[in-house]
Amino acid sequence: LDGDTRGGAVSLSGLTLTQGSSVSISSGGGAIRNLDASLTIADSVLTGNAAGRDGGAIFHRYFDLTLVNTVVSDNTAGNFSDGGGVASEGGRVFVISSTFSG
């Protein structure tokens, strides 16, 4: 998923995102790349995703990222990158009843 809603809000629920990958070594977010929007992910599983850069599962920029009852496991970011599971640049991150592992 690659989103750029310029200040909007996106909500995702009940998803399993696995084995996703970013398109190049300069891209972040193996499963989700969200730019310039508030993002809420609930009741979901993000596992086994990989990014060439930051955020093996999720790369998020600006605004708020909220994870509710979500599992983020066994995701990887590229060499010398940040956030094997989640990388957020310039935004707040809220984690509620969620699990990170791997």
N, C-alpha and C positions, 0 to 999 in steps of 0.2 A: 504494500500500500504506500503510495507516495502522495502526500497531500500538501497543498499550499493554498489555504483559504483566506489569507490576508486578514487575520483578526477575527475570524469566525470561530465556531465551536464544533467539534466533532466528538461523537460518542460511539463507542464500539462495545458490543456485549456478546458473550457466549461464543467466542471464537477460539479455534485452535490454529495457531500459525506455527508451522514447523518446516525446517529445511529451507527457509528463505535465504536469499543472499542479495547483497547490493550489487549493482551492475558493474562497478569498477573499483579499483583499489583506492580511488579518491572519494567514494561515496560511503555515507554512514547509513545505519538502519537496515539490518538484514531482513527484517519482517515489516517494519513501519518506519517511514521517514516523514516526519511532520514538521513543516516550516510555517511559522507565523500564525498559529491557531491554538486555542485551548483544546486539549485532548483528554478524554476520559475513557479508560478501558476497564471493563468490569467482567467478572465471571469468565475469565479467559485463560488460555495457556499459550505461552510463547516459548518454544523449546527448539534447540538444535539449529538456530539461525546463525548466520555469519555475515559480518560486514568487513569490507576492505579498510574502512576507517572506523570512526567512533560509533558505539552503540550496536552491539551484535544483534540485539532484537529490536531496539527502538533508538532512533536518533530524533531528538525533539529540540526545536529552537523557539525561544521566546514564549511568552504566555505560560499557562499552567498545564502540567501533566499530572493526572490523577489515576492511580492504579487501585482498583478495589477488588478484593477477592480474586486476585490474579496470580498465576504461577509463572515466574521467569526463570528458566533453568537451562544450563548447558549451551549457552550462546557464546559466541566469540567475536572479538574485534581484532582488526589487523595489528601487525607489529607496531609498537610505539604509539598505539591508539588508546583512547579512553573508553570505559564503559563496556565491558563484555556483555552485560545485560542491557543496560540503559545508559545513554549519554544525553544530558540536557545542557543546552547552551543558552544562558541568559534567561531562564525561566524557573519557576518554582516547581518542585516535585512533591506530591503528596502520595504516600503509600499507606493504604488502609487494608488490614487483614489480608495481606499478600505475602508470597514467599519468593525469595531469591536463593538460588543454589547453583553449584557448578561453577 
